[in-house]
């Protein structure tokens, strides 16, 4: 009798355990995230997200509200910017019919891409919602371009895009923002982040002939304010200057460089050490013309050697680099680390390969390599300072037309708004959500 009671108790206990386990399994199926995903501190999540490629990061911002809030904070945007490598941004012509373009770098004919029906038009984003776009005849006849970028990874190039089309040319770049012609308004300009697709149309400044003007785009190291500098030369040779702050959105006239100091606008200005810098003439320049971006004053900075046709100034790791051909098979790299009171120091000499026609193109922000473009055929070469090796970059997955203008760029989440405004916008969006 006792054995029978004990057996019944054991059976009942097993039945309770089985039902309890079954109920637990059902609960896990109903709430899998609560049991399978452990809690991670916000700093840990931020440290993981900041390492994602820009495409994955954009998708990750829509996973949940906490991730969205992390990715949109100014602190995260700045951390991501400082981890992002340099690329070249350019415009690829779009044609409705089947056409081909010749690439000097690859030596092949490549098809000019047809228009992607799902691509977003920059000009259409300027119009109010539910507005039917009506452009002028000159705008309709303007060629259309696809905004593309070229990245260099493991000695090879990769062509990427933003699924964006535009009608205007790229005038300048800064921290992931680009300055673009506004074809909707004659003489107008647009500031656009091609990654986030946020843009703003700027008020009209002084209209001038493109070949007699120059645009620079940089950010103040002191205030974090993004500014655009517009230089233009009149019939008498005087160079005038106006500056627009993206916080205030108004052009202001400032004193330009002294008469005769800046004779040529052939090269785009370089942003480094808190200033914009111009090479003043095509050959035999003994100095550069610079404007302090915070004080908005122009200066003349002597160069350590005379700048010749194949020599250039570059932004290199936050400093200003001067890369010049000292001899037929030797290139010297000089560095200027500060704007006031600093002197040029010779940092390195490149003595490998046949480099007489190697034009310094840009510097990789993270890896530190200098990218050269060969004048003979448009091919790219990378110089590794650690290995002291100059290697040809393999052109794969598309090409850049020989007529395309490429500018150094970085894919980022940067906004032109000041930090306080951005934080206020995020707070309002979180409250409404």
Buried (B, 14 or more C-beta within 10 A) or exposed (E): EEEEEEEEEEEEEEEEEEEEEEEEEEEEEEEEEEEEEEEEEEEEBBEEBBEBEBEEBBEBBEEEEEBBBBBBBBEBBBBBBEEBEBBBBBBBBBBEEEEEBEBBBBEEEBEBBEEEEEBBBBBEBBBEEEEEEEBEEEBEEBEBBBBBBBBBEEEEBBBBBBEBBBBBEBBBBBBBBBBBBBBBBEEBBBBBBBBBBBBBBBEEBEEBEEEEBBBBBBBBBEEEBBBBBBBBBEEEEEBBBBBBBBBEEEBEEBEBBEEEBBBBBEBBBBBBBBBBBBBBBEEEBEBBBBBBBBEBEBBBBEBBBEBEEBBBBBBBEEBBBBBBBBEEEBBBBBBBBEBEEBEBEEBBEBBEBEBBBBBBBBBBBEBEBBBBBBEEEBBBBBBBBEEEEBBBBEBEEBBBBEEBEBBBBBBBBBBBBBBEEBBEEBEEEEEEE
